[in-house]
């Protein structure tokens, strides 16, 4: 097994076929096909199943993706070291994030990281469930994952940094004629036309709970891609229950944001493998810890002010 074979293998995976992979690698497609076939013969197992004119990863191929990415990252790190770029003056960082924490706190953390390390390129992929994020980090497909879940993340095999809790809020369009109080109860959702995410999310669970209690709420749209929800709210299609990470963007767009009581929280965390991290990944996890410390100090100050008041 050598670097060229792993590079060719990952190119086929990332570009979903021989033709686009060959174009990316700037090699002839027959040469790439022969190289992959030779690699499979050496390993003694098929890496892809040939279905019609397409390719699908085999069980062995799926198992190889993570380790292959780790090897390529180590190679990049070694090249950077030999080129005198070790001090994070270059490099690439692969991460995966769920939509809401990808708004905040990831934006703030990446902005701080980028100021300190402007030449590091961050590649952020999307995932839609905590299980997806954890699996991608465990296999090595991503070095760092940012996720939000109904309960604090527990993963004994991973480094977990609890970043913050985000209360669920109701976002209404600028022309909405509903109540204008800062906080509303779940009962106040009566009569709401709601745009919801798919089942399995904390936001959808709150809406389903309200419906189960007999509150008169109607679901006007079920949206898989949560980034589409805010534009729909702004256009007057309906209101939406979202994590507080959307508050700043919603208010800048003219929307009204209200906290829903009793409060329900999305627990946001950053996760990585405990070892074998590149220098950029180690630095970003450190930024995550610094962010979490700031949140903790701010929360402690607010509690002290509330008690003294």
Secondary structure as GFF3:
##gff-version 3
##sequence-region A 1 309
A	DSSP	alpha_helix	3	15	.	.	.	ID=ss1
A	DSSP	alpha_helix	18	25	.	.	.	ID=ss2
A	DSSP	alpha_helix	29	43	.	.	.	ID=ss3
A	DSSP	beta_strand	48	51	.	.	.	ID=ss4
A	DSSP	beta_strand	54	57	.	.	.	ID=ss5
A	DSSP	alpha_helix	59	82	.	.	.	ID=ss6
A	DSSP	beta_strand	92	97	.	.	.	ID=ss7
A	DSSP	alpha_helix	99	103	.	.	.	ID=ss8
A	DSSP	alpha_helix	106	116	.	.	.	ID=ss9
A	DSSP	beta_strand	121	126	.	.	.	ID=ss10
A	DSSP	alpha_helix	130	139	.	.	.	ID=ss11
A	DSSP	beta_strand	144	149	.	.	.	ID=ss12
A	DSSP	beta_strand	158	172	.	.	.	ID=ss13
A	DSSP	beta_strand	183	185	.	.	.	ID=ss14
A	DSSP	three_ten_helix	186	189	.	.	.	ID=ss15
A	DSSP	beta_strand	193	197	.	.	.	ID=ss16
A	DSSP	alpha_helix	202	212	.	.	.	ID=ss17
A	DSSP	beta_strand	218	223	.	.	.	ID=ss18
A	DSSP	three_ten_helix	226	228	.	.	.	ID=ss19
A	DSSP	alpha_helix	229	234	.	.	.	ID=ss20
A	DSSP	beta_strand	239	243	.	.	.	ID=ss21
A	DSSP	three_ten_helix	244	246	.	.	.	ID=ss22
A	DSSP	alpha_helix	247	252	.	.	.	ID=ss23
A	DSSP	beta_strand	256	261	.	.	.	ID=ss24
A	DSSP	beta_strand	265	273	.	.	.	ID=ss25
A	DSSP	alpha_helix	279	308	.	.	.	ID=ss26
###
